[in-house]
Amino acid sequence: MPTAEERTAGIWREILDLDTGTPIGPEDDFFALGGTSLQAMSLVQRLREEFGAPVALSALLADASLRAVTAAVTAHGAGHEETARP
């Protein structure tokens, strides 16, 4: 089963219309990859649908790295992986 980070990266690829082979790393930023504010709203909705996590648009605007977005998803107990990290 893909990790929450891999699933989130897949959603980014869909929204940003990137090839499935396009690498997205933990420090990559949604907006630096070409995301717009309208796409950010779509991302928040897709994360809610995929993970059942109420990720706030303001959280995405504050830090749009893949790591931060995934942390926001898993902080709500979504993502089907350990949320506590050393």
C-alpha positions in Angstrom: 0.0 0.0 0.0 1.4 3.4 -0.9 2.3 5.7 2.0 0.3 8.9 2.7 3.2 10.9 1.1 3.1 8.8 -2.1 -0.7 9.1 -2.3 -0.5 12.9 -1.7 2.2 13.2 -4.4 -0.1 11.3 -6.8 -2.9 13.8 -6.1 -0.4 16.6 -6.8 0.5 15.0 -10.2 -3.2 14.8 -11.1 -4.0 18.4 -10.2 -0.8 19.8 -11.7 -1.2 17.6 -14.8 2.3 16.2 -14.4 3.5 12.9 -15.8 3.2 9.9 -13.5 6.9 9.5 -13.6 7.6 13.1 -12.5 9.5 12.9 -9.2 8.1 14.9 -6.3 10.2 14.9 -3.1 9.3 15.8 0.5 10.7 19.3 0.2 9.0 20.1 -3.2 6.5 23.0 -3.0 3.1 22.8 -4.6 3.3 26.3 -5.9 6.9 26.0 -7.1 5.7 23.1 -9.2 3.2 25.4 -10.9 0.3 25.2 -8.6 -2.2 28.1 -8.4 -4.5 29.2 -5.7 -7.5 27.7 -7.5 -5.6 24.4 -7.8 -4.8 24.6 -4.1 -8.5 24.7 -3.4 -8.9 21.6 -5.5 -6.1 20.0 -3.7 -7.7 20.7 -0.3 -10.9 19.1 -1.6 -9.1 16.0 -3.0 -7.2 15.5 0.2 -10.5 15.6 2.1 -12.0 13.0 -0.3 -9.0 10.8 -0.3 -8.0 10.8 3.3 -11.1 12.2 5.1 -8.8 14.9 6.5 -10.0 18.5 6.9 -6.8 20.2 5.7 -7.2 24.0 5.9 -6.3 26.1 2.8 -4.4 28.4 5.2 -2.2 25.5 6.2 -1.3 24.8 2.6 -0.6 28.5 2.0 1.6 28.6 5.0 3.8 25.7 4.0 3.1 24.0 0.6 5.9 21.4 0.8 4.9 17.8 0.2 6.2 16.9 3.7 4.0 19.6 5.4 0.9 18.8 3.4 1.3 15.1 4.3 1.9 15.9 7.9 -1.4 17.9 7.9 -3.2 14.9 6.5 -1.7 12.4 8.9 -2.2 14.8 11.9 -5.9 14.0 11.6 -5.3 10.3 11.8 -5.7 9.8 8.1 -3.3 8.2 5.7 -3.2 4.7 7.2 0.3 5.0 8.5 2.0 5.9 11.8 1.6 9.6 12.6 4.2 9.6 15.3 7.7 10.0 14.1 11.0 10.1 16.0 
